[in-house]
């Protein structure tokens, strides 16, 4: 995986997918970039429109909670834990 930020979002997603080809949780891994971007977008809106600024730790926590929620909704019958998913990333 490249450690420099790609110029385009499509390149970032492609890099993320390439690095996870061997992952046993490939489907769940695809949700990670979307949860990061969604959490950042929500934080941006909170700051811009509500004048509320969360700490970086809170933004990270919001991202993880969103990832957990989405995984639970999409894979409700699966017994794999979110800890296993995060370990595989």
N, CA, C and O atoms as a CHARMM CRD file, in Angstrom:
* protein
*
  356
    1    1 UNK  N      0.84600  -1.17100   0.00000 PROA 1      0.00000
    2    1 UNK  CA     0.00000   0.00000   0.00000 PROA 1      0.00000
    3    1 UNK  C      0.89200   1.23500   0.00000 PROA 1      0.00000
    4    1 UNK  O      1.90200   1.29200   0.70100 PROA 1      0.00000
    5    2 UNK  N      0.50900   2.19600  -0.78000 PROA 2      0.00000
    6    2 UNK  CA     1.25500   3.44500  -0.84100 PROA 2      0.00000
    7    2 UNK  C      0.98100   4.27400   0.41300 PROA 2      0.00000
    8    2 UNK  O     -0.15900   4.34500   0.87200 PROA 2      0.00000
    9    3 UNK  N      2.01100   4.89500   0.96300 PROA 3      0.00000
   10    3 UNK  CA     1.85300   5.69400   2.16800 PROA 3      0.00000
   11    3 UNK  C      1.71800   7.17200   1.86200 PROA 3      0.00000
   12    3 UNK  O      1.70100   7.99700   2.77500 PROA 3      0.00000
   13    4 UNK  N      1.62300   7.51300   0.59100 PROA 4      0.00000
   14    4 UNK  CA     1.36000   8.89500   0.21900 PROA 4      0.00000
   15    4 UNK  C     -0.08500   9.00300  -0.23100 PROA 4      0.00000
   16    4 UNK  O     -0.64200   8.06300  -0.79800 PROA 4      0.00000
   17    5 UNK  N     -0.68300  10.14800   0.02300 PROA 5      0.00000
   18    5 UNK  CA    -2.08500  10.34000  -0.32900 PROA 5      0.00000
   19    5 UNK  C     -2.23300  10.45100  -1.84300 PROA 5      0.00000
   20    5 UNK  O     -1.59900  11.30500  -2.46200 PROA 5      0.00000
   21    6 UNK  N     -3.06200   9.60000  -2.44700 PROA 6      0.00000
   22    6 UNK  CA    -3.30100   9.71100  -3.88600 PROA 6      0.00000
   23    6 UNK  C     -3.97300  11.04300  -4.23100 PROA 6      0.00000
   24    6 UNK  O     -4.59800  11.67900  -3.38200 PROA 6      0.00000
   25    7 UNK  N     -3.83100  11.44100  -5.47800 PROA 7      0.00000
   26    7 UNK  CA    -4.38500  12.72200  -5.93300 PROA 7      0.00000
   27    7 UNK  C     -5.90700  12.66800  -6.06200 PROA 7      0.00000
   28    7 UNK  O     -6.57000  13.69800  -5.94200 PROA 7      0.00000
   29    8 UNK  N     -6.46000  11.50200  -6.30200 PROA 8      0.00000
   30    8 UNK  CA    -7.90700  11.37100  -6.51800 PROA 8      0.00000
   31    8 UNK  C     -8.49100  10.32300  -5.57100 PROA 8      0.00000
   32    8 UNK  O     -7.80900   9.38800  -5.15300 PROA 8      0.00000
   33    9 UNK  N     -9.74900  10.50300  -5.25000 PROA 9      0.00000
   34    9 UNK  CA   -10.43600   9.54500  -4.37800 PROA 9      0.00000
   35    9 UNK  C    -10.48400   8.16600  -5.02300 PROA 9      0.00000
   36    9 UNK  O    -10.33800   7.15400  -4.33800 PROA 9      0.00000
   37   10 UNK  N    -10.68800   8.12200  -6.33100 PROA 10     0.00000
   38   10 UNK  CA   -10.73900   6.82800  -7.01200 PROA 10     0.00000
   39   10 UNK  C     -9.41800   6.07800  -6.86500 PROA 10     0.00000
   40   10 UNK  O     -9.40900   4.85300  -6.74700 PROA 10     0.00000
   41   11 UNK  N     -8.29200   6.81800  -6.87200 PROA 11     0.00000
   42   11 UNK  CA    -6.99200   6.18500  -6.66300 PROA 11     0.00000
   43   11 UNK  C     -6.85300   5.67700  -5.22300 PROA 11     0.00000
   44   11 UNK  O     -6.25200   4.62800  -4.99000 PROA 11     0.00000
   45   12 UNK  N     -7.40100   6.41200  -4.27300 PROA 12     0.00000
   46   12 UNK  CA    -7.35800   5.97300  -2.87100 PROA 12     0.00000
   47   12 UNK  C     -8.15200   4.68000  -2.69000 PROA 12     0.00000
   48   12 UNK  O     -7.69700   3.75800  -2.01400 PROA 12     0.00000
   49   13 UNK  N     -9.32600   4.61600  -3.28700 PROA 13     0.00000
   50   13 UNK  CA   -10.15600   3.41300  -3.17900 PROA 13     0.00000
   51   13 UNK  C     -9.47100   2.23600  -3.85600 PROA 13     0.00000
   52   13 UNK  O     -9.46900   1.12700  -3.32300 PROA 13     0.00000
   53   14 UNK  N     -8.88700   2.47300  -5.03300 PROA 14     0.00000
   54   14 UNK  CA    -8.18600   1.40700  -5.74300 PROA 14     0.00000
   55   14 UNK  C     -7.00200   0.88800  -4.92200 PROA 14     0.00000
   56   14 UNK  O     -6.77300  -0.32000  -4.85800 PROA 14     0.00000
   57   15 UNK  N     -6.26500   1.78400  -4.30400 PROA 15     0.00000
   58   15 UNK  CA    -5.13800   1.39000  -3.46100 PROA 15     0.00000
   59   15 UNK  C     -5.62100   0.57100  -2.26900 PROA 15     0.00000
   60   15 UNK  O     -5.00600  -0.43400  -1.91000 PROA 15     0.00000
   61   16 UNK  N     -6.71600   0.99900  -1.66100 PROA 16     0.00000
   62   16 UNK  CA    -7.29600   0.28900  -0.51700 PROA 16     0.00000
   63   16 UNK  C     -7.72200  -1.12300  -0.92000 PROA 16     0.00000
   64   16 UNK  O     -7.47800  -2.08400  -0.19000 PROA 16     0.00000
   65   17 UNK  N     -8.36600  -1.24100  -2.09500 PROA 17     0.00000
   66   17 UNK  CA    -8.82000  -2.54700  -2.55300 PROA 17     0.00000
   67   17 UNK  C     -7.64500  -3.46000  -2.90300 PROA 17     0.00000
   68   17 UNK  O     -7.67700  -4.65600  -2.61600 PROA 17     0.00000
   69   18 UNK  N     -6.61600  -2.89500  -3.52100 PROA 18     0.00000
   70   18 UNK  CA    -5.43600  -3.68600  -3.86900 PROA 18     0.00000
   71   18 UNK  C     -4.75000  -4.25000  -2.62800 PROA 18     0.00000
   72   18 UNK  O     -4.31000  -5.39900  -2.61900 PROA 18     0.00000
   73   19 UNK  N     -4.66400  -3.43400  -1.58900 PROA 19     0.00000
   74   19 UNK  CA    -3.97500  -3.87800  -0.37700 PROA 19     0.00000
   75   19 UNK  C     -4.77400  -4.92600   0.39500 PROA 19     0.00000
   76   19 UNK  O     -4.21400  -5.63100   1.23500 PROA 19     0.00000
   77   20 UNK  N     -6.06200  -5.03500   0.12700 PROA 20     0.00000
   78   20 UNK  CA    -6.89900  -5.97200   0.87200 PROA 20     0.00000
   79   20 UNK  C     -7.31800  -7.20300   0.10900 PROA 20     0.00000
   80   20 UNK  O     -8.22800  -7.91300   0.53700 PROA 20     0.00000
   81   21 UNK  N     -6.67700  -7.47400  -1.01300 PROA 21     0.00000
   82   21 UNK  CA    -7.06900  -8.63100  -1.82600 PROA 21     0.00000
   83   21 UNK  C     -6.95300  -9.95400  -1.08000 PROA 21     0.00000
   84   21 UNK  O     -7.72200 -10.88000  -1.33900 PROA 21     0.00000
   85   22 UNK  N     -6.01100 -10.04900  -0.16800 PROA 22     0.00000
   86   22 UNK  CA    -5.79900 -11.29400   0.57700 PROA 22     0.00000
   87   22 UNK  C     -6.62000 -11.36500   1.86100 PROA 22     0.00000
   88   22 UNK  O     -6.60500 -12.38500   2.55000 PROA 22     0.00000
   89   23 UNK  N     -7.33100 -10.29700   2.18600 PROA 23     0.00000
   90   23 UNK  CA    -8.08700 -10.25000   3.43200 PROA 23     0.00000
   91   23 UNK  C     -9.25500 -11.23700   3.39100 PROA 23     0.00000
   92   23 UNK  O     -9.92000 -11.39000   2.36600 PROA 23     0.00000
   93   24 UNK  N     -9.48800 -11.89800   4.51700 PROA 24     0.00000
   94   24 UNK  CA   -10.62300 -12.81900   4.57900 PROA 24     0.00000
   95   24 UNK  C    -11.94200 -12.07500   4.76600 PROA 24     0.00000
   96   24 UNK  O    -13.01100 -12.66700   4.61400 PROA 24     0.00000
   97   25 UNK  N    -11.87900 -10.79700   5.09200 PROA 25     0.00000
   98   25 UNK  CA   -13.08200  -9.97100   5.27900 PROA 25     0.00000
   99   25 UNK  C    -13.16500  -8.88300   4.21300 PROA 25     0.00000
  100   25 UNK  O    -13.42100  -7.72000   4.52700 PROA 25     0.00000
  101   26 UNK  N    -12.95000  -9.25800   2.95400 PROA 26     0.00000
  102   26 UNK  CA   -12.90700  -8.27600   1.87100 PROA 26     0.00000
  103   26 UNK  C    -14.17900  -7.44700   1.76700 PROA 26     0.00000
  104   26 UNK  O    -14.11300  -6.23800   1.54500 PROA 26     0.00000
  105   27 UNK  N    -15.34300  -8.08500   1.92700 PROA 27     0.00000
  106   27 UNK  CA   -16.59900  -7.33900   1.81800 PROA 27     0.00000
  107   27 UNK  C    -16.72100  -6.27400   2.89800 PROA 27     0.00000
  108   27 UNK  O    -17.12800  -5.14500   2.62100 PROA 27     0.00000
  109   28 UNK  N    -16.37600  -6.62600   4.10500 PROA 28     0.00000
  110   28 UNK  CA   -16.43800  -5.66100   5.20200 PROA 28     0.00000
  111   28 UNK  C    -15.37700  -4.57800   5.04400 PROA 28     0.00000
  112   28 UNK  O    -15.60400  -3.41800   5.38900 PROA 28     0.00000
  113   29 UNK  N    -14.23600  -4.96000   4.52700 PROA 29     0.00000
  114   29 UNK  CA   -13.13000  -4.02800   4.32600 PROA 29     0.00000
  115   29 UNK  C    -13.53500  -2.89700   3.37900 PROA 29     0.00000
  116   29 UNK  O    -13.06300  -1.76900   3.52400 PROA 29     0.00000
  117   30 UNK  N    -14.39800  -3.19000   2.42300 PROA 30     0.00000
  118   30 UNK  CA   -14.84600  -2.17700   1.46100 PROA 30     0.00000
  119   30 UNK  C    -15.67500  -1.07200   2.12500 PROA 30     0.00000
  120   30 UNK  O    -15.80000   0.02000   1.57100 PROA 30     0.00000
  121   31 UNK  N    -16.23000  -1.34000   3.28400 PROA 31     0.00000
  122   31 UNK  CA   -17.06500  -0.36500   3.99300 PROA 31     0.00000
  123   31 UNK  C    -16.21100   0.67800   4.72600 PROA 31     0.00000
  124   31 UNK  O    -16.68800   1.77700   5.00900 PROA 31     0.00000
  125   32 UNK  N    -14.97100   0.34700   5.03000 PROA 32     0.00000
  126   32 UNK  CA   -14.10900   1.21300   5.84600 PROA 32     0.00000
  127   32 UNK  C    -13.92900   2.61500   5.25400 PROA 32     0.00000
  128   32 UNK  O    -14.16400   3.59300   5.96500 PROA 32     0.00000
  129   33 UNK  N    -13.52300   2.76100   3.98000 PROA 33     0.00000
  130   33 UNK  CA   -13.35700   4.12800   3.45700 PROA 33     0.00000
  131   33 UNK  C    -14.64500   4.94900   3.52400 PROA 33     0.00000
  132   33 UNK  O    -14.60800   6.13900   3.83600 PROA 33     0.00000
  133   34 UNK  N    -15.76300   4.32600   3.23500 PROA 34     0.00000
  134   34 UNK  CA   -17.03900   5.05400   3.28700 PROA 34     0.00000
  135   34 UNK  C    -17.36000   5.51400   4.70400 PROA 34     0.00000
  136   34 UNK  O    -17.87300   6.61600   4.89600 PROA 34     0.00000
  137   35 UNK  N    -17.06100   4.67800   5.70100 PROA 35     0.00000
  138   35 UNK  CA   -17.34200   5.08500   7.08400 PROA 35     0.00000
  139   35 UNK  C    -16.41700   6.22300   7.51800 PROA 35     0.00000
  140   35 UNK  O    -16.83900   7.11300   8.25700 PROA 35     0.00000
  141   36 UNK  N    -15.16800   6.20400   7.06800 PROA 36     0.00000
  142   36 UNK  CA   -14.24100   7.29300   7.38700 PROA 36     0.00000
  143   36 UNK  C    -14.72900   8.59500   6.77500 PROA 36     0.00000
  144   36 UNK  O    -14.81500   9.61800   7.45500 PROA 36     0.00000
  145   37 UNK  N    -15.04800   8.55100   5.48700 PROA 37     0.00000
  146   37 UNK  CA   -15.47600   9.77000   4.80300 PROA 37     0.00000
  147   37 UNK  C    -16.79700  10.29700   5.34500 PROA 37     0.00000
  148   37 UNK  O    -16.99600  11.50700   5.44600 PROA 37     0.00000
  149   38 UNK  N    -17.69100   9.39000   5.69100 PROA 38     0.00000
  150   38 UNK  CA   -18.97500   9.81600   6.25400 PROA 38     0.00000
  151   38 UNK  C    -18.76700  10.48700   7.61100 PROA 38     0.00000
  152   38 UNK  O    -19.37100  11.52400   7.88500 PROA 38     0.00000
  153   39 UNK  N    -17.92600   9.91100   8.45600 PROA 39     0.00000
  154   39 UNK  CA   -17.65700  10.50400   9.78000 PROA 39     0.00000
  155   39 UNK  C    -17.00900  11.87900   9.63700 PROA 39     0.00000
  156   39 UNK  O    -17.34400  12.80800  10.37200 PROA 39     0.00000
  157   40 UNK  N    -16.08500  12.00400   8.69400 PROA 40     0.00000
  158   40 UNK  CA   -15.44000  13.30200   8.46400 PROA 40     0.00000
  159   40 UNK  C    -16.44400  14.30500   7.92300 PROA 40     0.00000
  160   40 UNK  O    -16.43000  15.46800   8.32700 PROA 40     0.00000
  161   41 UNK  N    -17.30700  13.88100   7.02200 PROA 41     0.00000
  162   41 UNK  CA   -18.33100  14.77400   6.46500 PROA 41     0.00000
  163   41 UNK  C    -19.29700  15.25200   7.55300 PROA 41     0.00000
  164   41 UNK  O    -19.65700  16.42800   7.59700 PROA 41     0.00000
  165   42 UNK  N    -19.71000  14.33700   8.42500 PROA 42     0.00000
  166   42 UNK  CA   -20.59800  14.72300   9.52300 PROA 42     0.00000
  167   42 UNK  C    -19.91500  15.71200  10.46600 PROA 42     0.00000
  168   42 UNK  O    -20.54000  16.65900  10.94300 PROA 42     0.00000
  169   43 UNK  N    -18.62700  15.48500  10.73100 PROA 43     0.00000
  170   43 UNK  CA   -17.87800  16.41000  11.57500 PROA 43     0.00000
  171   43 UNK  C    -17.76000  17.77100  10.91300 PROA 43     0.00000
  172   43 UNK  O    -17.89900  18.80200  11.57100 PROA 43     0.00000
  173   44 UNK  N    -17.50700  17.77300   9.63000 PROA 44     0.00000
  174   44 UNK  CA   -17.43600  19.03100   8.88200 PROA 44     0.00000
  175   44 UNK  C    -18.74900  19.80200   8.97400 PROA 44     0.00000
  176   44 UNK  O    -18.75200  21.01100   9.20700 PROA 44     0.00000
  177   45 UNK  N    -19.85800  19.09800   8.79000 PROA 45     0.00000
  178   45 UNK  CA   -21.16800  19.74900   8.88800 PROA 45     0.00000
  179   45 UNK  C    -21.43900  20.26300  10.29600 PROA 45     0.00000
  180   45 UNK  O    -22.00000  21.34400  10.47300 PROA 45     0.00000
  181   46 UNK  N    -21.03800  19.48500  11.29200 PROA 46     0.00000
  182   46 UNK  CA   -21.21300  19.90100  12.68200 PROA 46     0.00000
  183   46 UNK  C    -20.46100  21.19500  12.96000 PROA 46     0.00000
  184   46 UNK  O    -20.98100  22.09900  13.61500 PROA 46     0.00000
  185   47 UNK  N    -19.24400  21.27500  12.46000 PROA 47     0.00000
  186   47 UNK  CA   -18.43300  22.48000  12.66600 PROA 47     0.00000
  187   47 UNK  C    -18.96700  23.66400  11.86000 PROA 47     0.00000
  188   47 UNK  O    -19.01800  24.78800  12.36000 PROA 47     0.00000
  189   48 UNK  N    -19.35700  23.41300  10.63200 PROA 48     0.00000
  190   48 UNK  CA   -19.77200  24.49800   9.74400 PROA 48     0.00000
  191   48 UNK  C    -21.15000  25.05800  10.09600 PROA 48     0.00000
  192   48 UNK  O    -21.36500  26.26800  10.03100 PROA 48     0.00000
  193   49 UNK  N    -22.07200  24.18600  10.46700 PROA 49     0.00000
  194   49 UNK  CA   -23.45200  24.62100  10.63000 PROA 49     0.00000
  195   49 UNK  C    -23.91700  24.72500  12.07600 PROA 49     0.00000
  196   49 UNK  O    -24.83500  25.48600  12.38200 PROA 49     0.00000
  197   50 UNK  N    -23.28200  23.95800  12.97300 PROA 50     0.00000
  198   50 UNK  CA   -23.71700  23.95300  14.36800 PROA 50     0.00000
  199   50 UNK  C    -22.68500  24.54900  15.32000 PROA 50     0.00000
  200   50 UNK  O    -22.94300  24.66700  16.51800 PROA 50     0.00000
  201   51 UNK  N    -21.54100  24.91700  14.80700 PROA 51     0.00000
  202   51 UNK  CA   -20.42500  25.44700  15.61300 PROA 51     0.00000
  203   51 UNK  C    -20.03200  24.49000  16.74200 PROA 51     0.00000
  204   51 UNK  O    -19.67700  24.91800  17.84100 PROA 51     0.00000
  205   52 UNK  N    -20.10000  23.19500  16.45100 PROA 52     0.00000
  206   52 UNK  CA   -19.71400  22.16600  17.41200 PROA 52     0.00000
  207   52 UNK  C    -18.48200  21.45300  16.85900 PROA 52     0.00000
  208   52 UNK  O    -18.49700  20.93300  15.74400 PROA 52     0.00000
  209   53 UNK  N    -17.41900  21.43800  17.66100 PROA 53     0.00000
  210   53 UNK  CA   -16.17500  20.81800  17.22800 PROA 53     0.00000
  211   53 UNK  C    -15.81500  19.67800  18.16900 PROA 53     0.00000
  212   53 UNK  O    -15.58100  19.89200  19.35800 PROA 53     0.00000
  213   54 UNK  N    -15.77300  18.46900  17.62900 PROA 54     0.00000
  214   54 UNK  CA   -15.39900  17.29800  18.41100 PROA 54     0.00000
  215   54 UNK  C    -13.89300  17.09600  18.35900 PROA 54     0.00000
  216   54 UNK  O    -13.22400  17.56100  17.43600 PROA 54     0.00000
  217   55 UNK  N    -13.36800  16.39800  19.36100 PROA 55     0.00000
  218   55 UNK  CA   -11.94400  16.06900  19.37500 PROA 55     0.00000
  219   55 UNK  C    -11.66300  15.00900  18.30800 PROA 55     0.00000
  220   55 UNK  O    -12.57800  14.35300  17.81000 PROA 55     0.00000
  221   56 UNK  N    -10.39300  14.85700  17.97000 PROA 56     0.00000
  222   56 UNK  CA   -10.00600  13.84400  16.99800 PROA 56     0.00000
  223   56 UNK  C    -10.39500  12.44700  17.48600 PROA 56     0.00000
  224   56 UNK  O    -10.81400  11.60600  16.69100 PROA 56     0.00000
  225   57 UNK  N    -10.25600  12.19900  18.79200 PROA 57     0.00000
  226   57 UNK  CA   -10.64100  10.90200  19.35100 PROA 57     0.00000
  227   57 UNK  C    -12.13600  10.63600  19.16500 PROA 57     0.00000
  228   57 UNK  O    -12.54100   9.50900  18.87700 PROA 57     0.00000
  229   58 UNK  N    -12.94700  11.67400  19.32900 PROA 58     0.00000
  230   58 UNK  CA   -14.39600  11.53800  19.14700 PROA 58     0.00000
  231   58 UNK  C    -14.73300  11.26700  17.67500 PROA 58     0.00000
  232   58 UNK  O    -15.62200  10.46800  17.38100 PROA 58     0.00000
  233   59 UNK  N    -14.03300  11.92000  16.76100 PROA 59     0.00000
  234   59 UNK  CA   -14.25600  11.67900  15.33000 PROA 59     0.00000
  235   59 UNK  C    -13.90300  10.23100  14.99200 PROA 59     0.00000
  236   59 UNK  O    -14.63300   9.56800  14.25500 PROA 59     0.00000
  237   60 UNK  N    -12.78100   9.74000  15.53000 PROA 60     0.00000
  238   60 UNK  CA   -12.38700   8.34800  15.30700 PROA 60     0.00000
  239   60 UNK  C    -13.41500   7.38600  15.88200 PROA 60     0.00000
  240   60 UNK  O    -13.77000   6.39100  15.25200 PROA 60     0.00000
  241   61 UNK  N    -13.88600   7.68900  17.07500 PROA 61     0.00000
  242   61 UNK  CA   -14.90300   6.85000  17.70600 PROA 61     0.00000
  243   61 UNK  C    -16.18600   6.84200  16.87800 PROA 61     0.00000
  244   61 UNK  O    -16.79900   5.79100  16.69200 PROA 61     0.00000
  245   62 UNK  N    -16.59000   8.00200  16.38400 PROA 62     0.00000
  246   62 UNK  CA   -17.77900   8.08400  15.53400 PROA 62     0.00000
  247   62 UNK  C    -17.61100   7.23800  14.27700 PROA 62     0.00000
  248   62 UNK  O    -18.55500   6.58800  13.82700 PROA 62     0.00000
  249   63 UNK  N    -16.41600   7.25100  13.71700 PROA 63     0.00000
  250   63 UNK  CA   -16.12300   6.44200  12.54000 PROA 63     0.00000
  251   63 UNK  C    -16.25900   4.95200  12.85500 PROA 63     0.00000
  252   63 UNK  O    -16.88200   4.20900  12.09700 PROA 63     0.00000
  253   64 UNK  N    -15.68200   4.52400  13.96200 PROA 64     0.00000
  254   64 UNK  CA   -15.77400   3.11200  14.35600 PROA 64     0.00000
  255   64 UNK  C    -17.20400   2.69500  14.67200 PROA 64     0.00000
  256   64 UNK  O    -17.62100   1.58900  14.32700 PROA 64     0.00000
  257   65 UNK  N    -17.95000   3.57100  15.32400 PROA 65     0.00000
  258   65 UNK  CA   -19.34600   3.24900  15.63600 PROA 65     0.00000
  259   65 UNK  C    -20.16600   3.13400  14.35400 PROA 65     0.00000
  260   65 UNK  O    -21.02900   2.26300  14.24100 PROA 65     0.00000
  261   66 UNK  N    -19.89900   4.00600  13.39800 PROA 66     0.00000
  262   66 UNK  CA   -20.59200   3.93600  12.11200 PROA 66     0.00000
  263   66 UNK  C    -20.24100   2.64800  11.38300 PROA 66     0.00000
  264   66 UNK  O    -21.11600   1.99100  10.81800 PROA 66     0.00000
  265   67 UNK  N    -18.96100   2.28700  11.39600 PROA 67     0.00000
  266   67 UNK  CA   -18.53300   1.03500  10.78100 PROA 67     0.00000
  267   67 UNK  C    -19.21700  -0.16200  11.43500 PROA 67     0.00000
  268   67 UNK  O    -19.69400  -1.06300  10.74400 PROA 67     0.00000
  269   68 UNK  N    -19.26300  -0.17200  12.75500 PROA 68     0.00000
  270   68 UNK  CA   -19.94600  -1.25700  13.48200 PROA 68     0.00000
  271   68 UNK  C    -21.41900  -1.31900  13.11600 PROA 68     0.00000
  272   68 UNK  O    -21.95500  -2.39900  12.86600 PROA 68     0.00000
  273   69 UNK  N    -22.07100  -0.17100  13.08400 PROA 69     0.00000
  274   69 UNK  CA   -23.49300  -0.12700  12.76700 PROA 69     0.00000
  275   69 UNK  C    -23.74800  -0.67100  11.36200 PROA 69     0.00000
  276   69 UNK  O    -24.63100  -1.50500  11.16200 PROA 69     0.00000
  277   70 UNK  N    -22.97000  -0.19400  10.39600 PROA 70     0.00000
  278   70 UNK  CA   -23.16500  -0.64900   9.01600 PROA 70     0.00000
  279   70 UNK  C    -22.90000  -2.14200   8.87700 PROA 70     0.00000
  280   70 UNK  O    -23.65300  -2.83900   8.19600 PROA 70     0.00000
  281   71 UNK  N    -21.84800  -2.64300   9.50900 PROA 71     0.00000
  282   71 UNK  CA   -21.55500  -4.08000   9.44500 PROA 71     0.00000
  283   71 UNK  C    -22.67800  -4.89100  10.08700 PROA 71     0.00000
  284   71 UNK  O    -23.07800  -5.92800   9.55700 PROA 71     0.00000
  285   72 UNK  N    -23.18600  -4.42300  11.22100 PROA 72     0.00000
  286   72 UNK  CA   -24.28900  -5.12800  11.87600 PROA 72     0.00000
  287   72 UNK  C    -25.54700  -5.13100  11.01900 PROA 72     0.00000
  288   72 UNK  O    -26.28800  -6.11400  11.01900 PROA 72     0.00000
  289   73 UNK  N    -25.79900  -4.05700  10.29600 PROA 73     0.00000
  290   73 UNK  CA   -26.97700  -3.99300   9.43200 PROA 73     0.00000
  291   73 UNK  C    -26.82100  -4.89400   8.21300 PROA 73     0.00000
  292   73 UNK  O    -27.76400  -5.58000   7.81500 PROA 73     0.00000
  293   74 UNK  N    -25.64000  -4.89100   7.62800 PROA 74     0.00000
  294   74 UNK  CA   -25.42000  -5.67100   6.40600 PROA 74     0.00000
  295   74 UNK  C    -25.20200  -7.14800   6.67400 PROA 74     0.00000
  296   74 UNK  O    -25.57700  -7.99000   5.85800 PROA 74     0.00000
  297   75 UNK  N    -24.60000  -7.46900   7.80600 PROA 75     0.00000
  298   75 UNK  CA   -24.23300  -8.85000   8.10100 PROA 75     0.00000
  299   75 UNK  C    -24.84200  -9.28900   9.42900 PROA 75     0.00000
  300   75 UNK  O    -24.14300  -9.83400  10.28400 PROA 75     0.00000
  301   76 UNK  N    -26.12300  -9.05800   9.60200 PROA 76     0.00000
  302   76 UNK  CA   -26.78000  -9.32300  10.88100 PROA 76     0.00000
  303   76 UNK  C    -26.79400 -10.80900  11.24600 PROA 76     0.00000
  304   76 UNK  O    -26.84900 -11.14600  12.42900 PROA 76     0.00000
  305   77 UNK  N    -26.74600 -11.69200  10.26400 PROA 77     0.00000
  306   77 UNK  CA   -26.77300 -13.13000  10.55200 PROA 77     0.00000
  307   77 UNK  C    -25.38100 -13.72300  10.70500 PROA 77     0.00000
  308   77 UNK  O    -25.24000 -14.91200  10.99100 PROA 77     0.00000
  309   78 UNK  N    -24.36300 -12.91200  10.52000 PROA 78     0.00000
  310   78 UNK  CA   -22.98500 -13.38100  10.60700 PROA 78     0.00000
  311   78 UNK  C    -22.49100 -13.26500  12.04300 PROA 78     0.00000
  312   78 UNK  O    -22.84100 -12.31900  12.74900 PROA 78     0.00000
  313   79 UNK  N    -21.69400 -14.20700  12.46700 PROA 79     0.00000
  314   79 UNK  CA   -21.23600 -14.21200  13.85100 PROA 79     0.00000
  315   79 UNK  C    -19.86900 -13.55800  14.04500 PROA 79     0.00000
  316   79 UNK  O    -19.38500 -13.47200  15.17400 PROA 79     0.00000
  317   80 UNK  N    -19.24400 -13.10000  12.96900 PROA 80     0.00000
  318   80 UNK  CA   -17.92900 -12.47100  13.09600 PROA 80     0.00000
  319   80 UNK  C    -18.05500 -11.15600  13.85700 PROA 80     0.00000
  320   80 UNK  O    -19.00300 -10.39900  13.64600 PROA 80     0.00000
  321   81 UNK  N    -17.11700 -10.89200  14.72400 PROA 81     0.00000
  322   81 UNK  CA   -17.18700  -9.66800  15.52200 PROA 81     0.00000
  323   81 UNK  C    -16.47700  -8.53000  14.79600 PROA 81     0.00000
  324   81 UNK  O    -15.64200  -8.75900  13.92100 PROA 81     0.00000
  325   82 UNK  N    -16.82000  -7.31400  15.17100 PROA 82     0.00000
  326   82 UNK  CA   -16.18500  -6.14300  14.58000 PROA 82     0.00000
  327   82 UNK  C    -14.70700  -6.11000  14.94000 PROA 82     0.00000
  328   82 UNK  O    -13.90700  -5.56800  14.17700 PROA 82     0.00000
  329   83 UNK  N    -14.32700  -6.67100  16.07500 PROA 83     0.00000
  330   83 UNK  CA   -12.91800  -6.74800  16.46900 PROA 83     0.00000
  331   83 UNK  C    -12.14800  -7.58400  15.46000 PROA 83     0.00000
  332   83 UNK  O    -11.02800  -7.23100  15.09000 PROA 83     0.00000
  333   84 UNK  N    -12.73700  -8.69100  15.01000 PROA 84     0.00000
  334   84 UNK  CA   -12.09800  -9.53400  14.00000 PROA 84     0.00000
  335   84 UNK  C    -11.92700  -8.77600  12.68700 PROA 84     0.00000
  336   84 UNK  O    -10.90300  -8.90300  12.01500 PROA 84     0.00000
  337   85 UNK  N    -12.93100  -7.99400  12.33200 PROA 85     0.00000
  338   85 UNK  CA   -12.86000  -7.20300  11.10600 PROA 85     0.00000
  339   85 UNK  C    -11.73800  -6.17700  11.20700 PROA 85     0.00000
  340   85 UNK  O    -10.93800  -6.03300  10.28200 PROA 85     0.00000
  341   86 UNK  N    -11.68000  -5.46800  12.32700 PROA 86     0.00000
  342   86 UNK  CA   -10.64400  -4.45300  12.51700 PROA 86     0.00000
  343   86 UNK  C     -9.25600  -5.07500  12.55700 PROA 86     0.00000
  344   86 UNK  O     -8.30400  -4.48300  12.04900 PROA 86     0.00000
  345   87 UNK  N     -9.12300  -6.25200  13.14800 PROA 87     0.00000
  346   87 UNK  CA    -7.83800  -6.94700  13.16900 PROA 87     0.00000
  347   87 UNK  C     -7.37400  -7.33100  11.78400 PROA 87     0.00000
  348   87 UNK  O     -6.17200  -7.37100  11.52300 PROA 87     0.00000
  349   88 UNK  N     -8.30500  -7.61300  10.89300 PROA 88     0.00000
  350   88 UNK  CA    -7.93800  -8.05200   9.55600 PROA 88     0.00000
  351   88 UNK  C     -7.56700  -6.89400   8.63400 PROA 88     0.00000
  352   88 UNK  O     -7.04000  -7.11000   7.54200 PROA 88     0.00000
  353   89 UNK  N     -7.84100  -5.66900   9.07100 PROA 89     0.00000
  354   89 UNK  CA    -7.53300  -4.49800   8.25100 PROA 89     0.00000
  355   89 UNK  C     -6.10500  -4.19800   8.42900 PROA 89     0.00000
  356   89 UNK  O     -5.59500  -3.24700   7.83800 PROA 89     0.00000
